[in-house]
Amino acid sequence: MRPQYAGRSIRGHEATSADIVIFPRSADMFRRIDALEYAWCLRLNRGCHRDLLRKGFVVVSRLGDGAFWYAFAALLPILYGVAGLRASLRMTLAGVSGVLLYKWLKQRLMRERPCVSLIGIVRGTPPLDRYSFPSGHTLHAVSFSIVIIESFPALAWLCVPFAALVAMSRVVLGLHYPSDVAAGALIGFALAVSAMILI
């Protein structure tokens, strides 16, 4: 499906001549990718038209902002002693590295979010920042899950479904393209492996 660009400002209102989104050079690359992803964005974003489903994904996304993982990092040393402390330190290293990296990439690549750029995409909840690529929520969900499961495989039943729901929520809520989520997952995997090597 050919993507239709909305020409909207970041606030979601129709842009005036003084308020049009200016696309960076990287937009040419992303527009080609958008053409492949537009139909998937529309299909998954239909969840925003079902109030209960939208609210459920908003809750998951908000927990993925950090609260769920901060609680994990705090509890692991209490529940598992030295092994838990090591996992918590790995999460901290991966988390700080992830924030620095994804913020740099977003400012460098400046990909607008689907709810801003594409017609028919509904914003299910306000984003934490402006740009879309890569998904920071997915990056952290994947990296933290890998770190936790490597040390405590029995916790996979909790981490894997939650990480998957966080990743899905970002597309359903109109805040990310599937490629944003895929890139976030790959970066998160790399950061988790690096943290486990270093600590």
N, C-alpha and C positions, 0 to 999 in steps of 0.2 A: 504493500500500500504506500502511495506517495505521501510523505508528510506534509501537513499544512501548517505553516508557521503563523503564529498568532499576532506577532508584532506588539506584545504587551510588555509593560514595565515589570520590574520585580515585584511590585505591589499587587500585580494581578489585574490592574485596570487597563482598559484600552489606552494605548499610547497616543499622545499628541505629537506634533512635529518636534516638540522640545523634549519629549520623554520617551523616545524610541530606544530599544535595546540596541547597542552597538556591538556587533559580533566581531571577535578577534580573528586573527588569521587561522587559528586552529578550528574555527567554525566550519571552514570548508571541509576539513577532514570529518568533523562530527556530523555534518549534514549528510554525508554519504552513509555514515553508520546509522543515522536516524532513519533513513529510508528502509533499512532492514529491520528496524526495531519498532517502528511506529505502530504497526498492527498489534504487536504484543503489548505495547504500552496501553493502547486503547482497550484491549481485551482485559488485561489485569486491572486497569483503573476503574472498570465497571463496579468493582467492590465498593467504591466510594459512594455509589448510588444506593447502597443498602446500609442503612444507618447503623444497625447492630454490628455488621461486619466491619464497617469503617471505624467504629469506636473500639472494637477489639484490636484492630491493627494499630490504631493510635496508641493504645495502652502498651502494646508490644514495642512499638517504636520509641515511646517515651522511656520505657525501662531500658531499651538499648542505648539511650543517650548516655548511660553510665551507671545508673542506680543498681541494676542487676549485677553488673560486673564488680562495682565497688564493694557491694555486700559480699560477693564471693571472695574477693581479695582479702577482705577483713576477716572473714570466717575461716579461711583455710588454715592459717597458723594456729588458730584456737582449736580446731577440730583435728588437725593432723600433725601438729608440732613442727619439727624441723623441715619435714617434707612439704608441709603446707606453706611454711615461710619461703622456701625456695620457689615454689610455684607462684606465690604472691609476688616475689621479686621479679620473676620472669614476666608476669603479667604487667608489672609496672614498667619494665624496660620496653616491652613490646608496645604498651599503651602510649608512653611518651614519644617513642620513635614514630608510632603511627600517626599521632596528632601532628607532629612536625612535618612528616612527609606528605600526608594528605592535604594539609593546609597549603603547603608549597605547590603541590600539583594543581590544586584548584585555582590558585591565583595565577599560575603559569598558563594553564590550559583554558580557563574561563568558559567552561561549557555551561550554558544556561539550563535550568531544570525543565523537564517536560511540561510541567504545569505553567511555566512562563512562556515557553517557546511554541508549543503545539496546540492547535485547536482541538477541542474535545477532551483535553486532559484536565480533570478536576483536582485541585489541591485539597488533600484530605486533612492536612495539619500544617501549621507554619514550619518552614525549615529553620535549622539553627544558623545557617549561613547562606550565602547567595548561590554559589556554584555547585555543579552536580558531579563532576568526575574527579576522583573516584568516590565511591560510597564509603564514608568514614564509619558509619554504623556497621556495615558488613565487614569492613577491614578489622574492626575491633572484635566483633562477634566471632569471626573465624580464628583470629590469632589467640584470643583468650580461651576459646573452646579447645583448641589444639593443646595449648599449654596445660590446661586443667586435666584433659583426658589423658595426656601423656603420663602425668603423675598419678592420676586417680581414674582409671578406666571405668570404674563403677558409676561415675558421674556423667557418663556419656548420654544416658537416658534423659538427662535434664538439659545438658549443654547443646546437643545436636539439634533437637527440635526447636529450642529457643533461638539458636543462631539462624536456622532455616527460616523461621517466622520473621525474624528481624530483617533478613535479606529480602524476603517477599514483601514485607510491609512497605519497604522503600519504593517499590515499583507500584504497588497497589495504591498507595497514597499520592501518586503522581510526582514524587520528589526525585526519582532516579530512573534512568534507562537501565535495561538489563545489563548492558555492557559496563555501566558504572558499578553495578553489583558484582559482576564477574571480576572486574579489575580490583575492586576492594578485597574480594576473597583471595585472589592470587597474592596481592601484597600482604594481606594478613597472614597467609600461610608462610611466606618468606620471612616475615618479622618474627613469627612464632619459632620457626626453626632456628633463626639467628639468636633469639633470646635463650633458647635451650642449649645452644652451643656455648654461649658466653657465660651462662650461670648454671 
